[in-house]
Amino acid sequence: MPVDALTPPDLLTPAAYRLAETLHAALADRWAAVDAPGPLGTTPPVTDYRAAPVPDDLRPGRAELIVEASDLPALRAALSSGADAVVIDFDDTFAPTPANVAAAWAALPEWLAADVPLLARPRALYAPQPGLTFAGQPARGALCDLAALLTARPGRVPHLYLPKLESVPQARAWATALRASEAHLGLNPGTLRACLQIETLPGLLHMDALLAELRPWAFGLNAGRWDYVFSLVKTTGATRTTPVPPRAGLGMDVDAMQAYAQALVDVCRARGAQAVGGTAAVSPDPRDPAPALDAVRADKAREAAQGFQGAWAGLPELLDAVREGLATSAPTAAATASVTRERLLALPDPGPLPAAEVHDTLSLALDVFGAWFAGRGVITRNGRIEDTATAELARALLWQWARVGAPLDDGSVFNRAAYRSLRRALRPDDAPEATLLDHVVLADAPPAYVPLEAHRLTLKGRTFHD
């Protein structure tokens, strides 16, 4: 995870700085509510409403290519890849080092000049922008990213993905930011368009209310499956006495995950919104790509049958498989089994965990965290694209397994002592990624988000390097 360093005040262009200042002033009294954990209770029914129209350039059945915002060669390649839309990502695939933030913001005029449908995912509301303050308060990365995105090229604004939504106060904060941005830039109300990412358990339980709060701008809901599973483990793991299944046992064939997707599509159908599916995140073997591509087609065909109308590809070579899968099946009728809290929380008992999978889970977290410290937000590992979302899931699984003393198939038990022994076999204690992983795995309760914990540890004088 990158070190916090002073952000030069002129890193934002004058126009972006003025908008960022306006947005921080508009939200100055909201942060306590925004930062509060998302509630797990149900919200009162919302009044009848309709979502905003889907932008004309985002056709159904599209394959969107997600690219890390500071990876300039990958972004240039994405713009000529034939993707139906390109997603410029400041969130899960982005390591927000000062150098990366500077490069990403500086490149925005070039990207926004491209004749390709563009969406952008700013950082989540919790993320700080170190070194910048407005009216004496620390700056938020989300608002700085938004200001940079909306002022980079007058006359062209990207559509938005809004990540990590958990609560109505967070949705209201984004609504305030979008409304203030339109007023500041002289745009007609409702000019901006956004898709809300439903990637937390509280966000799923309140997604109808979140969509209602943002209805002048929000045209759809996106299923961020690995972030969602991370949230599910983090939120409910302490109440389980048995281990949560490993990632291989948390696929979309699990009933709890089917209920998650069904709930999202049900709200979209009821409100006239578009459901956007998850990311195809495999890296095909160049010697034999067929198995990986077939798996992508099957996954997207399942999403199409559920009612999803678009999905993400993590690599250009996956675009055709994503499109073909989405075109395979017409949406089926709404499912008859109702979505209940019991279904959503009913993760199966996996029995003894494969020791090799526990080892790989710990190694994955260290590999991604180590890359993040080095300024790389996404890596390819064992045929899969890994980023902050999958590393967050890995560390939550390790925390839950160590907490319950998960039995392993070699007859041993994975507890805190076993975690320390295995982690030390993979990284020394003074490696930054080891320090951070110990902090989040050995905590009594799992911290909310690793990037925020890295920032807090830096402020306490721990060793994190850009």
C-alpha positions as CSV (number, residue, x, y, z in Angstrom):
1,M,0.0,0.0,0.0
2,P,1.4,3.4,-0.9
3,V,2.9,5.8,1.5
4,D,1.0,9.0,2.2
5,A,2.9,12.0,0.9
6,L,2.1,15.6,0.6
7,T,0.0,16.3,-2.5
8,P,1.0,19.5,-4.1
9,P,-1.9,22.0,-4.1
10,D,-1.3,22.5,-7.9
11,L,-1.7,18.7,-8.6
12,L,-5.3,19.5,-9.4
13,T,-5.8,22.0,-12.2
14,P,-7.2,25.3,-11.1
15,A,-10.6,24.3,-12.5
16,A,-10.5,21.0,-10.7
17,Y,-9.3,22.6,-7.5
18,R,-12.2,25.0,-7.5
19,L,-14.7,22.2,-8.0
20,A,-13.1,20.1,-5.3
21,E,-13.3,23.0,-3.0
22,T,-17.0,23.5,-3.8
23,L,-17.7,19.8,-3.2
24,H,-15.9,19.7,0.1
25,A,-17.7,22.7,1.3
26,A,-21.1,21.2,0.3
27,L,-20.3,18.0,2.3
28,A,-18.4,19.6,5.2
29,D,-21.0,18.6,7.8
30,R,-21.8,15.1,6.4
31,W,-18.7,13.0,7.1
32,A,-19.7,11.6,10.5
33,A,-22.8,10.1,8.9
34,V,-21.0,9.1,5.8
35,D,-18.3,7.3,7.7
36,A,-20.7,5.4,10.0
37,P,-21.0,1.7,9.3
38,G,-23.8,0.7,7.0
39,P,-26.8,-0.5,8.9
40,L,-28.0,-4.1,8.6
41,G,-31.6,-3.3,9.4
42,T,-34.2,-2.8,6.8
43,T,-35.2,0.6,5.6
44,P,-38.8,1.8,5.3
45,P,-40.3,1.3,1.9
46,V,-39.5,4.1,-0.5
47,T,-42.1,5.9,-2.6
48,D,-42.6,4.8,-6.1
49,Y,-39.9,6.1,-8.5
50,R,-38.1,5.4,-11.8
51,A,-34.4,5.3,-12.3
52,A,-32.7,7.8,-14.7
53,P,-32.6,6.8,-18.4
54,V,-29.7,4.7,-19.5
55,P,-27.2,6.8,-21.5
56,D,-27.7,6.4,-25.2
57,D,-24.1,5.2,-25.8
58,L,-24.4,2.3,-23.3
59,R,-26.2,-0.3,-25.3
60,P,-27.5,-3.5,-23.8
61,G,-25.3,-6.6,-24.1
62,R,-22.1,-4.5,-23.9
63,A,-18.7,-5.6,-22.7
64,E,-17.0,-2.9,-20.7
65,L,-13.2,-3.1,-20.4
66,I,-11.9,-1.9,-17.0
67,V,-8.5,-0.3,-16.9
68,E,-6.5,1.1,-13.9
69,A,-6.4,4.9,-14.2
70,S,-2.7,5.4,-14.1
71,D,-1.8,2.5,-16.5
72,L,-1.3,4.8,-19.5
73,P,-0.3,2.1,-22.0
74,A,-3.2,-0.1,-21.0
75,L,-5.6,2.8,-21.3
76,R,-4.4,3.7,-24.8
77,A,-4.7,0.0,-25.8
78,A,-8.2,-0.1,-24.3
79,L,-9.4,2.8,-26.3
80,S,-8.6,0.9,-29.5
81,S,-9.6,-2.5,-28.2
82,G,-13.1,-2.6,-29.6
83,A,-14.7,-2.5,-26.1
84,D,-18.2,-1.2,-26.1
85,A,-17.2,1.1,-23.2
86,V,-14.0,1.7,-21.2
87,V,-14.1,2.0,-17.4
88,I,-11.3,4.2,-16.0
89,D,-10.7,2.9,-12.5
90,F,-9.5,4.8,-9.5
91,D,-10.8,2.2,-7.1
92,D,-10.0,-1.5,-6.8
93,T,-7.3,-1.8,-9.5
94,F,-5.7,1.6,-8.6
95,A,-2.8,2.0,-6.1
96,P,-3.2,5.7,-5.1
97,T,0.5,6.6,-4.7
98,P,1.2,10.3,-5.3
99,A,2.8,9.4,-8.6
100,N,-0.1,7.3,-9.8
101,V,-2.7,10.0,-8.8
102,A,-0.7,12.6,-10.6
103,A,-0.3,10.5,-13.8
104,A,-4.0,9.5,-13.8
105,W,-5.3,13.1,-13.4
106,A,-2.8,14.5,-15.9
107,A,-3.9,11.9,-18.5
108,L,-7.6,12.6,-18.3
109,P,-7.8,15.1,-21.1
110,E,-6.4,12.5,-23.5
111,W,-8.9,9.8,-22.4
112,L,-11.8,12.2,-22.6
113,A,-10.9,13.1,-26.2
114,A,-11.4,9.5,-27.3
115,D,-14.4,8.6,-29.4
116,V,-15.3,5.7,-27.1
117,P,-18.1,5.5,-24.5
118,L,-16.4,6.2,-21.2
119,L,-17.2,5.4,-17.6
120,A,-15.1,6.3,-14.6
121,R,-15.0,4.8,-11.1
122,P,-13.6,7.4,-8.6
123,R,-12.3,6.2,-5.2
124,A,-14.8,5.4,-2.5
125,L,-16.0,8.1,-0.1
126,Y,-13.9,6.7,2.7
127,A,-10.6,7.2,0.9
128,P,-8.4,10.2,1.8
129,Q,-6.4,12.3,-0.5
130,P,-3.3,12.8,1.6
131,G,-1.7,16.2,1.8
132,L,-4.7,18.2,0.6
133,T,-7.1,20.0,3.0
134,F,-10.2,22.2,2.4
135,A,-11.2,24.6,5.1
136,G,-8.9,22.8,7.4
137,Q,-10.4,19.3,6.8
138,P,-8.6,16.4,5.1
139,A,-9.5,16.0,1.5
140,R,-11.4,13.0,0.2
141,G,-10.1,11.1,-2.8
142,A,-13.5,10.5,-4.2
143,L,-14.3,14.2,-4.5
144,C,-10.9,15.1,-5.9
145,D,-11.2,12.3,-8.5
146,L,-14.7,13.6,-9.4
147,A,-13.5,17.1,-9.7
148,A,-10.6,16.0,-12.0
149,L,-12.9,13.9,-14.1
150,L,-15.5,16.5,-14.6
151,T,-13.2,19.4,-15.5
152,A,-10.5,17.7,-17.5
153,R,-12.2,18.3,-20.9
154,P,-15.0,20.9,-21.1
155,G,-17.9,19.5,-23.0
156,R,-17.2,15.9,-22.2
157,V,-18.0,14.2,-18.9
158,P,-17.8,10.5,-18.4
159,H,-20.5,8.4,-16.9
160,L,-19.7,7.2,-13.4
161,Y,-19.6,4.1,-11.3
162,L,-20.1,4.9,-7.6
163,P,-18.3,2.2,-5.4
164,K,-18.7,0.8,-2.0
165,L,-22.1,2.2,-1.2
166,E,-23.4,1.1,2.2
167,S,-25.9,3.6,3.5
168,V,-28.5,6.2,2.7
169,P,-26.2,9.0,4.1
170,Q,-23.5,7.9,1.6
171,A,-26.0,8.0,-1.3
172,R,-27.1,11.4,-0.2
173,A,-23.5,12.6,-0.1
174,W,-23.0,11.5,-3.7
175,A,-26.3,13.1,-4.6
176,T,-25.1,16.4,-3.1
177,A,-21.8,16.1,-4.9
178,L,-23.4,15.4,-8.3
179,R,-25.9,18.2,-7.8
180,A,-23.2,20.7,-6.8
181,S,-21.0,19.6,-9.7
182,E,-23.8,20.3,-12.2
183,A,-24.5,23.7,-10.7
184,H,-20.8,24.6,-10.6
185,L,-20.2,23.6,-14.2
186,G,-23.4,25.0,-15.5
187,L,-24.8,21.6,-16.5
188,N,-28.5,20.9,-16.7
189,P,-29.8,19.0,-13.7
190,G,-29.5,15.3,-14.3
191,T,-26.8,15.6,-17.0
192,L,-24.5,13.3,-15.1
193,R,-25.2,9.6,-15.2
194,A,-24.1,7.0,-12.6
195,C,-24.4,3.3,-12.0
196,L,-24.4,2.3,-8.3
197,Q,-22.1,-0.6,-7.3
198,I,-23.9,-3.0,-5.0
199,E,-20.8,-4.6,-3.4
200,T,-21.6,-4.6,0.3
201,L,-24.1,-6.5,2.4
202,P,-25.6,-3.2,3.9
203,G,-25.7,-1.8,0.4
204,L,-27.6,-4.8,-0.9
205,L,-30.1,-4.6,2.0
206,H,-30.7,-0.9,1.2
207,M,-30.2,-0.7,-2.5
208,D,-33.7,0.4,-3.4
209,A,-33.3,3.3,-1.0
210,L,-29.8,4.1,-2.4
211,L,-31.2,4.1,-6.0
212,A,-34.1,6.3,-4.9
213,E,-31.8,8.9,-3.4
214,L,-29.8,9.1,-6.6
215,R,-32.6,8.6,-9.1
216,P,-32.0,11.9,-11.0
217,W,-28.6,10.4,-12.1
218,A,-28.6,6.7,-11.4
219,F,-29.5,4.5,-14.4
220,G,-28.4,1.1,-13.0
221,L,-27.0,-1.2,-10.4
222,N,-23.7,-3.2,-10.8
223,A,-23.0,-6.5,-9.0
224,G,-19.4,-6.4,-7.6
225,R,-19.3,-10.0,-6.5
226,W,-15.9,-10.3,-4.8
227,D,-16.3,-7.0,-2.9
228,Y,-19.8,-8.3,-1.9
229,V,-18.4,-11.6,-0.6
230,F,-15.7,-9.7,1.3
231,S,-18.4,-7.5,2.9
232,L,-20.5,-10.6,3.7
233,V,-17.6,-12.3,5.5
234,K,-16.4,-9.2,7.2
235,T,-20.0,-8.3,8.4
236,T,-21.2,-11.8,9.5
237,G,-18.0,-13.8,10.1
238,A,-17.9,-13.1,13.8
239,T,-21.3,-14.7,14.3
240,R,-20.3,-18.0,12.7
241,T,-18.8,-20.9,14.7
242,T,-17.7,-22.7,11.5
243,P,-15.4,-21.5,8.8
244,V,-16.6,-19.6,5.8
245,P,-15.9,-21.5,2.6
246,P,-12.8,-20.5,0.6
247,R,-13.1,-18.4,-2.5
248,A,-13.5,-21.5,-4.7
249,G,-16.6,-22.3,-2.7
250,L,-18.2,-18.9,-3.0
251,G,-19.1,-18.9,-6.6
252,M,-22.4,-17.8,-8.2
253,D,-23.7,-21.4,-8.0
254,V,-24.0,-21.0,-4.2
255,D,-27.6,-20.2,-3.2
256,A,-26.6,-17.2,-1.1
257,M,-24.9,-15.7,-4.2
258,Q,-27.8,-16.5,-6.5
259,A,-30.0,-14.7,-4.0
260,Y,-27.7,-11.7,-4.1
261,A,-27.9,-11.5,-7.9
262,Q,-31.6,-12.1,-7.9
263,A,-32.2,-9.3,-5.4
264,L,-30.3,-6.8,-7.5
265,V,-32.1,-7.7,-10.7
266,D,-35.5,-7.6,-8.9
267,V,-34.9,-3.9,-7.9
268,C,-33.7,-3.1,-11.4
269,R,-36.8,-4.6,-12.9
270,A,-39.1,-2.8,-10.5
271,R,-37.5,0.6,-11.0
272,G,-36.6,0.5,-14.7
273,A,-32.9,0.4,-14.0
274,Q,-30.2,-1.5,-15.9
275,A,-28.4,-4.5,-14.2
276,V,-24.7,-4.7,-14.9
277,G,-22.9,-7.9,-14.1
278,G,-19.5,-8.7,-12.7
279,T,-16.0,-8.8,-14.0
280,A,-14.6,-11.6,-16.1
281,A,-11.2,-11.8,-14.3
282,V,-9.4,-14.8,-15.7
283,S,-6.2,-14.6,-17.7
284,P,-6.4,-17.2,-20.5
285,D,-3.4,-19.4,-21.1
286,P,-2.0,-18.3,-24.5
287,R,-1.3,-22.0,-25.3
288,D,-4.8,-23.1,-24.6
289,P,-7.2,-20.2,-24.0
290,A,-10.4,-22.2,-24.7
291,P,-11.1,-23.4,-21.1
292,A,-10.9,-19.8,-19.7
293,L,-13.0,-18.3,-22.5
294,D,-15.6,-21.0,-22.2
295,A,-15.9,-20.3,-18.5
296,V,-16.4,-16.6,-19.2
297,R,-19.1,-17.4,-21.7
298,A,-20.9,-19.7,-19.3
299,D,-20.7,-17.1,-16.5
300,K,-22.1,-14.3,-18.7
301,A,-24.8,-16.5,-20.1
302,R,-25.9,-17.2,-16.5
303,E,-26.0,-13.4,-15.9
304,A,-27.9,-12.7,-19.1
305,A,-30.5,-15.3,-18.1
306,Q,-30.9,-13.6,-14.7
307,G,-31.5,-10.2,-16.4
308,F,-28.1,-8.5,-16.5
309,Q,-27.5,-6.4,-19.6
310,G,-23.8,-5.7,-19.5
311,A,-20.6,-6.9,-17.8
312,W,-16.9,-6.1,-17.3
313,A,-13.9,-7.6,-18.9
314,G,-10.5,-7.4,-17.1
315,L,-8.5,-8.0,-20.3
316,P,-9.1,-7.1,-23.9
317,E,-8.9,-10.8,-25.0
318,L,-12.1,-11.5,-22.9
319,L,-14.3,-8.9,-24.6
320,D,-15.7,-11.3,-27.3
321,A,-16.4,-14.0,-24.7
322,V,-18.3,-11.6,-22.5
323,R,-20.4,-10.3,-25.4
324,E,-21.1,-13.9,-26.7
325,G,-22.1,-15.0,-23.2
326,L,-24.5,-12.1,-22.7
327,A,-26.0,-12.8,-26.1
328,T,-26.5,-16.5,-25.4
329,S,-29.6,-16.4,-23.2
330,A,-32.7,-14.2,-23.1
331,P,-33.7,-13.1,-19.6
332,T,-35.9,-15.6,-17.9
333,A,-39.0,-14.8,-15.9
334,A,-38.5,-13.5,-12.4
335,A,-37.4,-16.2,-9.9
336,T,-40.2,-17.6,-7.8
337,A,-38.1,-18.2,-4.7
338,S,-38.1,-15.0,-2.6
339,V,-34.9,-13.4,-1.4
340,T,-34.8,-13.6,2.4
341,R,-32.1,-12.6,4.8
342,E,-31.7,-16.3,5.7
343,R,-30.9,-17.1,2.1
344,L,-28.4,-14.2,1.8
345,L,-26.5,-15.3,4.9
346,A,-26.7,-19.1,4.5
347,L,-23.1,-19.8,3.4
348,P,-22.4,-23.6,3.5
349,D,-20.1,-25.2,6.0
350,P,-17.1,-26.3,4.0
351,G,-15.8,-28.9,6.4
352,P,-12.0,-29.1,6.7
353,L,-10.4,-26.6,4.5
354,P,-7.8,-27.6,2.0
355,A,-4.5,-26.6,3.5
356,A,-3.1,-25.7,0.1
357,E,-6.0,-23.3,-0.4
358,V,-5.4,-21.6,2.9
359,H,-1.7,-21.2,1.9
360,D,-2.7,-19.8,-1.4
361,T,-5.2,-17.3,0.2
362,L,-2.5,-16.0,2.5
363,S,0.0,-15.8,-0.4
364,L,-2.5,-14.0,-2.6
365,A,-3.1,-11.3,0.0
366,L,0.7,-10.8,0.5
367,D,1.3,-10.7,-3.3
368,V,-1.4,-8.0,-3.9
369,F,-0.5,-5.9,-0.9
370,G,3.2,-6.1,-2.0
371,A,2.3,-5.0,-5.5
372,W,0.2,-2.1,-4.1
373,F,3.1,-0.9,-2.1
374,A,5.1,-0.9,-5.3
375,G,2.4,1.2,-7.0
376,R,0.6,-1.6,-8.9
377,G,-3.0,-2.1,-8.1
378,V,-3.6,-5.2,-10.2
379,I,-1.6,-8.4,-10.8
380,T,-2.1,-11.6,-12.8
381,R,-1.6,-14.6,-10.7
382,N,-2.3,-18.3,-11.3
383,G,-4.5,-17.5,-14.3
384,R,-6.6,-14.9,-12.5
385,I,-6.6,-11.1,-12.3
386,E,-6.2,-10.1,-8.7
387,D,-6.7,-6.7,-7.2
388,T,-7.7,-5.0,-4.0
389,A,-11.2,-6.6,-4.0
390,T,-9.8,-10.1,-4.0
391,A,-7.1,-9.3,-1.5
392,E,-9.7,-7.8,0.8
393,L,-11.7,-11.1,0.5
394,A,-8.5,-13.1,1.2
395,R,-7.7,-11.1,4.4
396,A,-11.3,-11.4,5.6
397,L,-11.3,-15.1,5.1
398,L,-8.0,-15.5,7.0
399,W,-9.4,-13.4,9.8
400,Q,-12.5,-15.5,10.1
401,W,-10.7,-18.9,9.8
402,A,-8.1,-17.9,12.4
403,R,-10.9,-16.7,14.7
404,V,-12.9,-20.0,14.6
405,G,-9.8,-22.2,14.5
406,A,-10.7,-23.7,11.1
407,P,-9.9,-27.4,10.7
408,L,-7.6,-28.3,7.7
409,D,-7.6,-31.4,5.6
410,D,-4.1,-32.3,6.8
411,G,-5.4,-32.7,10.4
412,S,-4.1,-29.3,11.6
413,V,-6.0,-26.3,12.8
414,F,-5.7,-22.8,11.3
415,N,-5.6,-20.4,14.3
416,R,-3.7,-17.2,15.0
417,A,-0.5,-19.1,15.8
418,A,-0.8,-21.1,12.6
419,Y,-1.4,-17.9,10.6
420,R,1.7,-16.3,12.1
421,S,3.8,-19.3,11.3
422,L,2.6,-19.5,7.7
423,R,2.9,-15.8,7.1
424,R,6.5,-15.8,8.4
425,A,7.4,-18.6,6.1
426,L,6.2,-16.4,3.2
427,R,7.4,-12.9,4.3
428,P,9.6,-11.5,7.1
429,D,8.0,-9.5,9.8
430,D,9.4,-6.2,8.6
431,A,8.0,-6.5,5.0
432,P,5.3,-3.8,4.7
433,E,2.8,-6.2,3.2
434,A,3.3,-8.5,6.2
435,T,2.9,-5.7,8.7
436,L,-0.3,-4.7,7.1
437,L,-1.7,-8.2,6.7
438,D,-1.0,-9.0,10.4
439,H,-2.8,-5.8,11.4
440,V,-6.0,-6.7,9.6
441,V,-6.0,-10.5,10.1
442,L,-5.1,-10.5,13.9
443,A,-7.5,-7.7,14.8
444,D,-10.4,-8.5,17.1
445,A,-12.8,-7.2,14.5
446,P,-12.0,-6.9,10.9
447,P,-11.2,-3.3,9.8
448,A,-13.4,-1.8,7.2
449,Y,-11.0,-1.3,4.3
450,V,-7.3,-2.1,3.9
451,P,-6.5,1.2,2.0
452,L,-7.9,3.2,4.9
453,E,-5.9,1.0,7.4
454,A,-2.7,1.6,5.5
455,H,-3.3,5.3,5.6
456,R,-3.9,5.2,9.4
457,L,-0.9,3.1,10.0
458,T,1.2,5.6,8.0
459,L,0.0,8.4,10.2
460,K,1.2,6.5,13.2
461,G,4.7,6.4,11.8
462,R,4.6,2.8,10.4
463,T,6.8,2.1,7.4
464,F,4.9,2.3,4.1
465,H,6.8,3.2,1.0
466,D,5.7,4.9,-2.3
